[in-house]
Every structure is written in structure tokens, then in C-alpha cells.
Amino acid sequence: LYWNPADGVPQTSFSRFSAAVALLAAVAFSFSAAKVAVEEKAESAAEKEEKSRLSPSVVARQLYRQHNLGIFTLVSALQVFECTFEKNFLSAFVDLLLGDQPRHVRSMIISTSFILPWLTTVLIGPLINRLGLYPVIRSVMLLKIALSLTVLLLGHGSPLVIGLYAVAARVLTECICRQSPVVLADLVDEDKVLNMRPKT
């Protein structure tokens, strides 16, 4: 099931596995899309009047006054950059830092770093329900900082440390990135209350 880019190596098992995953994803997406129902509400006269009073400059001033939105925008920009950077360059870093390790070990590290975030997103749900979203996000961020400092002190001499850090850092980053829509929903609700909007 490992991808091997070397010339002459058959990719049949990897191709079949990829096709099966794509088919499963397509079926799951189609099932989910069929179950989603969107209810269109007729706008009341008050809502139409509210919309006509709001110009882009008024909305921009209202959003500028929201301190939480500014913090969220900054943190979200950094998180999106980090998520994208890790996804795109993880394989290059693994090959560079663990080039002396067998190809199947490097492939396992990269594959695990793409599978585990999905599992942790599902598993972290009950924890968020019990403790709350913000304490969980804060704990994950602190854990990632502690992990980074630990690896910085240990150095990159041990392949095991590098491999574990590559997987753990990606999983923790994705855990935070995938909770961003919930934080954004809170900000939308806050904006609705602060600016007395009839709807979000």
C-alpha cells in the first residue's frame, strides 16, 4: 500500500487502495449531501429595512470594533499557513531529515500524519462537549508549544524523535484548524448580539 516513485516499481496495490478510498469518499459525500435540507425563510419587512440601512462601511466599522474578531483573524491566518505548509512540505522534510531510513518507514510517517487528524477530530468531540471548546483548543496549543520546545532541546539526532514529532505536530495543528468553524460561528453570534442584527 506504499507509494514508491521509483521507475519500474508497480503501483497496482497503491492505485487500487487510492481508488477505493476515493469511491468511499464519493459515496459518503453523496449520502451527506442528500440528507442536508436547507430551509429558505421569507424575509420580513424589518429585515429588509435593516439590510437597506447597512452599508459596507457601517459593517466594516462594526467589525473593526470587535476585539475578538481581530484576534481570531490573526490566529486563523497563522493556523491556515501552518496547516498548508505542513501538508505541502512534510514529505520533503521527512525525506531530508530521515533520508537514511527505509522508504516504507518514511511512507508510514507521512500516511499516519494524514490519517490520524481525521481520527482525532472525531475523538476530540466528546472532550469538547465535556470541557468546552476554548479550554480544549488552549490545551492543544500549549501541548504543541511544549512538544516543540522538547524537540528543540533534544535536537534532531534521533530518527524516532523526528518521526514522532512530525506526526504529533501535524495532528495537533489539524485539531486546532478543524475547530475554527465553531469559533467563527461564536463570533457570528457575538456580532449578531452586539450589533442587534435580526439574523446572522
Secondary structure, DSSP 8 states (H G I E B T S, - for coil): -----STT---HHHHHHHHHHHHHHHHHHHHHHHH---------HHHHHHHHH--HHHHHHHHHT-HHHHHHHHHHHHHHHHHHHHHHHHHHHHHHHSTTS-HHHHHHHHHHHHHHHHHHHHHHHHHHHHH-HHHHHHHHHHHHHHHHHHHHHH-S--HHHHHHHHHHHHHHHHHHHTTHHHHHHHHHHHHHHHTT-S--
